[in-house]
């Protein structure tokens, strides 16, 4: 089967699945962006806010490294 540039039915099916996954991801992104836009009044980020975010990221990285079987 070479119609449409696919060498097999399974290759064609995999492409359909990938396209659907991309569509679903785009829809999800649109939903969360709209939620953010409609979430209320904006406030300016302070240096303390940014530091809190950095600290939370550091803690997640440390936790992830601790659960990694490879030790890095």
The first five atom37 places (N, CA, C, CB, O) and aatype in JSON, in Angstrom:
{
  "aatype": [20, 20, 20, 20, 20, 20, 20, 20, 20, 20, 20, 20, 20, 20, 20, 20, 20, 20, 20, 20, 20, 20, 20, 20, 20, 20, 20, 20, 20, 20, 20, 20, 20, 20, 20, 20, 20, 20, 20, 20, 20, 20, 20, 20, 20, 20, 20, 20, 20, 20, 20, 20, 20, 20, 20, 20, 20, 20, 20, 20, 20, 20, 20, 20, 20, 20, 20, 20, 20, 20, 20, 20],
  "atom_mask": [
    [1, 1, 1, 1, 1],
    [1, 1, 1, 1, 1],
    [1, 1, 1, 1, 1],
    [1, 1, 1, 1, 1],
    [1, 1, 1, 1, 1],
    [1, 1, 1, 1, 1],
    [1, 1, 1, 1, 1],
    [1, 1, 1, 1, 1],
    [1, 1, 1, 1, 1],
    [1, 1, 1, 1, 1],
    [1, 1, 1, 1, 1],
    [1, 1, 1, 1, 1],
    [1, 1, 1, 1, 1],
    [1, 1, 1, 1, 1],
    [1, 1, 1, 1, 1],
    [1, 1, 1, 1, 1],
    [1, 1, 1, 1, 1],
    [1, 1, 1, 1, 1],
    [1, 1, 1, 1, 1],
    [1, 1, 1, 1, 1],
    [1, 1, 1, 1, 1],
    [1, 1, 1, 1, 1],
    [1, 1, 1, 1, 1],
    [1, 1, 1, 1, 1],
    [1, 1, 1, 1, 1],
    [1, 1, 1, 1, 1],
    [1, 1, 1, 1, 1],
    [1, 1, 1, 1, 1],
    [1, 1, 1, 1, 1],
    [1, 1, 1, 1, 1],
    [1, 1, 1, 1, 1],
    [1, 1, 1, 1, 1],
    [1, 1, 1, 1, 1],
    [1, 1, 1, 1, 1],
    [1, 1, 1, 1, 1],
    [1, 1, 1, 1, 1],
    [1, 1, 1, 1, 1],
    [1, 1, 1, 1, 1],
    [1, 1, 1, 1, 1],
    [1, 1, 1, 1, 1],
    [1, 1, 1, 1, 1],
    [1, 1, 1, 1, 1],
    [1, 1, 1, 1, 1],
    [1, 1, 1, 1, 1],
    [1, 1, 1, 1, 1],
    [1, 1, 1, 1, 1],
    [1, 1, 1, 1, 1],
    [1, 1, 1, 1, 1],
    [1, 1, 1, 1, 1],
    [1, 1, 1, 1, 1],
    [1, 1, 1, 1, 1],
    [1, 1, 1, 1, 1],
    [1, 1, 1, 1, 1],
    [1, 1, 1, 1, 1],
    [1, 1, 1, 1, 1],
    [1, 1, 1, 1, 1],
    [1, 1, 1, 1, 1],
    [1, 1, 1, 1, 1],
    [1, 1, 1, 1, 1],
    [1, 1, 1, 1, 1],
    [1, 1, 1, 1, 1],
    [1, 1, 1, 1, 1],
    [1, 1, 1, 1, 1],
    [1, 1, 1, 1, 1],
    [1, 1, 1, 1, 1],
    [1, 1, 1, 1, 1],
    [1, 1, 1, 1, 1],
    [1, 1, 1, 1, 1],
    [1, 1, 1, 1, 1],
    [1, 1, 1, 1, 1],
    [1, 1, 1, 1, 1],
    [1, 1, 1, 1, 1]
  ],
  "atom_positions": [
    [[0.84, -1.18, 0.0], [0.0, 0.0, 0.0], [0.88, 1.23, 0.0], [-0.95, 0.01, 1.21], [1.49, 1.54, 1.02]],
    [[0.95, 1.94, -1.08], [1.77, 3.14, -1.16], [0.93, 4.39, -1.42], [2.8, 2.99, -2.25], [1.49, 5.48, -1.57]],
    [[-0.38, 4.26, -1.46], [-1.26, 5.4, -1.68], [-1.13, 6.38, -0.52], [-2.72, 4.94, -1.84], [-1.19, 5.98, 0.64]],
    [[-0.94, 7.65, -0.85], [-0.84, 8.66, 0.19], [0.52, 8.75, 0.86], [-1.86, 8.41, 1.22], [0.68, 9.51, 1.82]],
    [[1.49, 8.0, 0.4], [2.83, 8.09, 0.96], [3.07, 7.22, 2.18], [3.12, 9.48, 1.31], [4.11, 7.35, 2.82]],
    [[2.14, 6.36, 2.52], [2.31, 5.48, 3.67], [2.64, 4.08, 3.18], [1.04, 5.46, 4.56], [2.06, 3.6, 2.21]],
    [[3.59, 3.44, 3.85], [4.01, 2.11, 3.4], [3.16, 0.98, 3.96], [5.45, 1.88, 3.78], [3.23, -0.15, 3.49]],
    [[2.35, 1.31, 4.98], [1.5, 0.26, 5.56], [0.29, 0.91, 6.24], [2.29, -0.61, 6.57], [0.27, 2.12, 6.48]],
    [[-0.68, 0.09, 6.52], [-1.88, 0.56, 7.22], [-1.5, 1.04, 8.63], [-2.95, -0.55, 7.29], [-2.03, 2.04, 9.11]],
    [[-0.59, 0.31, 9.28], [-0.21, 0.7, 10.64], [0.51, 2.05, 10.65], [0.69, -0.38, 11.27], [0.34, 2.83, 11.59]],
    [[1.31, 2.32, 9.64], [1.98, 3.62, 9.56], [0.94, 4.73, 9.42], [2.97, 3.66, 8.37], [1.04, 5.77, 10.06]],
    [[-0.05, 4.51, 8.58], [-1.13, 5.47, 8.39], [-1.9, 5.67, 9.69], [-2.09, 5.0, 7.27], [-2.2, 6.81, 10.06]],
    [[-2.2, 4.59, 10.38], [-2.93, 4.67, 11.64], [-2.13, 5.43, 12.69], [-3.26, 3.27, 12.15], [-2.69, 6.27, 13.4]],
    [[-0.83, 5.17, 12.8], [0.02, 5.88, 13.76], [0.01, 7.38, 13.48], [1.47, 5.35, 13.7], [-0.02, 8.18, 14.41]],
    [[0.03, 7.75, 12.19], [-0.03, 9.17, 11.83], [-1.35, 9.79, 12.26], [0.17, 9.34, 10.33], [-1.38, 10.92, 12.73]],
    [[-2.45, 9.07, 12.09], [-3.75, 9.56, 12.54], [-3.77, 9.78, 14.05], [-4.86, 8.59, 12.14], [-4.3, 10.78, 14.54]],
    [[-3.18, 8.83, 14.78], [-3.12, 8.95, 16.24], [-2.28, 10.17, 16.64], [-2.54, 7.67, 16.88], [-2.68, 10.93, 17.51]],
    [[-1.13, 10.35, 16.0], [-0.28, 11.51, 16.3], [-1.01, 12.82, 16.03], [1.02, 11.45, 15.48], [-0.93, 13.75, 16.83]],
    [[-1.7, 12.9, 14.91], [-2.45, 14.11, 14.58], [-3.53, 14.39, 15.62], [-3.07, 13.99, 13.19], [-3.75, 15.54, 16.0]],
    [[-4.21, 13.34, 16.06], [-5.25, 13.52, 17.07], [-4.65, 13.97, 18.4], [-6.04, 12.23, 17.26], [-5.23, 14.81, 19.09]],
    [[-3.49, 13.42, 18.77], [-2.83, 13.84, 20.01], [-2.43, 15.3, 19.94], [-1.59, 12.97, 20.28], [-2.58, 16.03, 20.92]],
    [[-1.93, 15.75, 18.79], [-1.57, 17.15, 18.63], [-2.8, 18.04, 18.74], [-0.87, 17.38, 17.28], [-2.74, 19.1, 19.36]],
    [[-3.9, 17.62, 18.13], [-5.14, 18.39, 18.19], [-5.62, 18.51, 19.63], [-6.23, 17.75, 17.32], [-6.02, 19.59, 20.07]],
    [[-5.59, 17.4, 20.37], [-6.03, 17.41, 21.76], [-5.13, 18.31, 22.61], [-6.04, 15.99, 22.33], [-5.62, 19.03, 23.48]],
    [[-3.83, 18.27, 22.36], [-2.9, 19.12, 23.11], [-3.17, 20.59, 22.82], [-1.44, 18.77, 22.75], [-3.13, 21.42, 23.74]],
    [[-3.45, 20.93, 21.57], [-3.74, 22.31, 21.2], [-5.04, 22.78, 21.87], [-3.85, 22.46, 19.67], [-5.12, 23.91, 22.35]],
    [[-6.04, 21.91, 21.91], [-7.3, 22.25, 22.58], [-7.07, 22.47, 24.07], [-8.35, 21.14, 22.35], [-7.61, 23.41, 24.65]],
    [[-6.28, 21.6, 24.69], [-6.0, 21.73, 26.12], [-5.26, 23.04, 26.4], [-5.16, 20.54, 26.63], [-5.57, 23.74, 27.36]],
    [[-4.29, 23.36, 25.56], [-3.55, 24.6, 25.74], [-4.49, 25.8, 25.64], [-2.44, 24.72, 24.7], [-4.39, 26.73, 26.44]],
    [[-5.39, 25.79, 24.68], [-6.34, 26.89, 24.53], [-7.21, 27.03, 25.78], [-7.22, 26.68, 23.29], [-7.46, 28.14, 26.24]],
    [[-7.66, 25.91, 26.32], [-8.49, 25.94, 27.52], [-7.75, 26.56, 28.69], [-8.96, 24.53, 27.88], [-8.28, 27.42, 29.38]],
    [[-6.51, 26.12, 28.93], [-5.79, 26.66, 30.1], [-5.37, 28.11, 29.89], [-4.55, 25.8, 30.4], [-5.3, 28.87, 30.85]],
    [[-5.1, 28.5, 28.65], [-4.81, 29.91, 28.39], [-6.04, 30.78, 28.66], [-4.32, 30.11, 26.95], [-5.92, 31.85, 29.25]],
    [[-7.2, 30.32, 28.22], [-8.43, 31.07, 28.49], [-8.74, 31.13, 29.98], [-9.61, 30.44, 27.74], [-9.19, 32.15, 30.48]],
    [[-8.48, 30.04, 30.69], [-8.67, 30.04, 32.14], [-7.78, 31.1, 32.79], [-8.37, 28.65, 32.74], [-8.21, 31.83, 33.69]],
    [[-6.54, 31.18, 32.32], [-5.63, 32.18, 32.86], [-6.1, 33.6, 32.57], [-4.24, 31.98, 32.29], [-6.05, 34.46, 33.45]],
    [[-6.56, 33.83, 31.36], [-7.05, 35.17, 31.0], [-8.27, 35.56, 31.81], [-7.38, 35.23, 29.52], [-8.45, 36.74, 32.13]],
    [[-9.1, 34.59, 32.15], [-10.35, 34.86, 32.86], [-10.22, 34.68, 34.37], [-11.43, 33.97, 32.34], [-11.24, 34.67, 35.07]],
    [[-9.01, 34.53, 34.89], [-8.83, 34.18, 36.31], [-8.88, 35.39, 37.24], [-7.53, 33.48, 36.49], [-8.79, 35.22, 38.46]],
    [[-9.02, 36.57, 36.72], [-9.14, 37.74, 37.6], [-8.11, 38.8, 37.27], [-8.99, 37.32, 39.04], [-7.42, 38.74, 36.26]],
    [[-8.04, 39.75, 38.16], [-7.11, 40.86, 37.98], [-5.67, 40.41, 38.13], [-7.41, 41.98, 38.97], [-5.36, 39.53, 38.93]],
    [[-4.82, 41.02, 37.34], [-3.4, 40.67, 37.42], [-2.73, 41.47, 38.52], [-2.71, 40.92, 36.07], [-3.16, 42.57, 38.87]],
    [[-1.68, 40.91, 39.06], [-0.86, 41.62, 40.03], [0.59, 41.49, 39.59], [-1.06, 41.06, 41.49], [0.98, 40.5, 38.98]],
    [[1.37, 42.48, 39.91], [2.78, 42.47, 39.53], [3.55, 41.48, 40.39], [3.4, 43.87, 39.66], [3.35, 41.4, 41.6]],
    [[4.43, 40.73, 39.75], [5.27, 39.79, 40.49], [6.35, 40.56, 41.23], [5.91, 38.74, 39.53], [7.0, 41.46, 40.68]],
    [[6.54, 40.19, 42.48], [7.58, 40.83, 43.3], [8.82, 39.95, 43.28], [7.08, 41.07, 44.76], [8.75, 38.78, 42.92]],
    [[9.95, 40.51, 43.68], [11.15, 39.67, 43.8], [10.93, 38.48, 44.75], [12.34, 40.52, 44.3], [11.49, 37.4, 44.54]],
    [[10.12, 38.68, 45.78], [9.83, 37.59, 46.71], [9.03, 36.49, 46.02], [9.07, 38.12, 47.94], [9.25, 35.3, 46.27]],
    [[8.08, 36.89, 45.16], [7.31, 35.89, 44.4], [8.24, 35.03, 43.56], [6.26, 36.57, 43.5], [8.14, 33.8, 43.56]],
    [[9.16, 35.68, 42.84], [10.09, 34.94, 41.98], [10.98, 34.02, 42.81], [10.96, 35.91, 41.17], [11.27, 32.9, 42.39]],
    [[11.41, 34.48, 43.97], [12.26, 33.64, 44.83], [11.47, 32.44, 45.34], [12.81, 34.46, 46.02], [12.01, 31.33, 45.42]],
    [[10.2, 32.63, 45.68], [9.36, 31.52, 46.11], [9.24, 30.47, 45.0], [7.96, 32.02, 46.52], [9.3, 29.27, 45.26]],
    [[9.08, 30.94, 43.76], [8.98, 30.03, 42.62], [10.29, 29.27, 42.45], [8.62, 30.81, 41.33], [10.29, 28.05, 42.25]],
    [[11.41, 29.99, 42.51], [12.72, 29.34, 42.38], [12.91, 28.28, 43.46], [13.85, 30.38, 42.46], [13.4, 27.18, 43.18]],
    [[12.53, 28.6, 44.69], [12.7, 27.67, 45.79], [11.83, 26.43, 45.57], [12.34, 28.34, 47.14], [12.28, 25.31, 45.82]],
    [[10.6, 26.61, 45.11], [9.73, 25.47, 44.85], [10.32, 24.58, 43.76], [8.32, 25.95, 44.44], [10.24, 23.36, 43.85]],
    [[10.9, 25.18, 42.74], [11.53, 24.41, 41.67], [12.74, 23.64, 42.2], [11.96, 25.33, 40.5], [12.92, 22.47, 41.9]],
    [[13.55, 24.31, 43.0], [14.72, 23.64, 43.59], [14.29, 22.42, 44.42], [15.51, 24.62, 44.48], [14.91, 21.36, 44.35]],
    [[13.21, 22.59, 45.2], [12.74, 21.48, 46.03], [12.23, 20.32, 45.17], [11.62, 21.96, 46.98], [12.46, 19.15, 45.5]],
    [[11.55, 20.63, 44.08], [11.06, 19.57, 43.19], [12.23, 18.85, 42.52], [10.12, 20.14, 42.13], [12.19, 17.63, 42.36]],
    [[13.25, 19.59, 42.13], [14.42, 18.98, 41.51], [15.12, 18.06, 42.51], [15.4, 20.05, 41.0], [15.5, 16.94, 42.17]],
    [[15.29, 18.55, 43.73], [15.93, 17.74, 44.76], [15.13, 16.47, 45.04], [16.1, 18.56, 46.06], [15.7, 15.39, 45.17]],
    [[13.81, 16.61, 45.12], [12.95, 15.45, 45.36], [13.06, 14.47, 44.2], [11.49, 15.88, 45.56], [13.15, 13.26, 44.41]],
    [[13.06, 14.99, 42.96], [13.15, 14.13, 41.78], [14.5, 13.4, 41.75], [12.97, 14.96, 40.5], [14.55, 12.21, 41.43]],
    [[15.57, 14.1, 42.07], [16.89, 13.47, 42.08], [16.95, 12.35, 43.1], [17.98, 14.5, 42.37], [17.6, 11.33, 42.88]],
    [[16.27, 12.54, 44.22], [16.26, 11.52, 45.27], [15.53, 10.26, 44.86], [15.63, 12.07, 46.52], [15.84, 9.17, 45.34]],
    [[14.55, 10.39, 43.95], [13.78, 9.22, 43.52], [14.33, 8.6, 42.26], [12.34, 9.59, 43.31], [13.8, 7.6, 41.79]],
    [[15.38, 9.17, 41.69], [15.97, 8.69, 40.44], [16.89, 7.51, 40.73], [16.75, 9.82, 39.73], [17.79, 7.61, 41.56]],
    [[16.67, 6.42, 40.06], [17.49, 5.21, 40.28], [18.93, 5.38, 39.82], [16.87, 4.03, 39.56], [19.81, 4.63, 40.24]],
    [[19.19, 6.36, 38.96], [20.52, 6.52, 38.4], [21.39, 7.45, 39.25], [20.41, 7.05, 36.99], [22.6, 7.56, 39.01]],
    [[20.8, 8.13, 40.23], [21.58, 8.96, 41.12], [21.98, 10.31, 40.55], [22.79, 8.24, 41.52], [22.88, 10.96, 41.09]],
    [[21.33, 10.75, 39.47], [21.63, 12.09, 38.96], [20.39, 12.8, 38.54], [22.59, 12.03, 37.8], [20.45, 13.95, 38.09]]
  ]
}
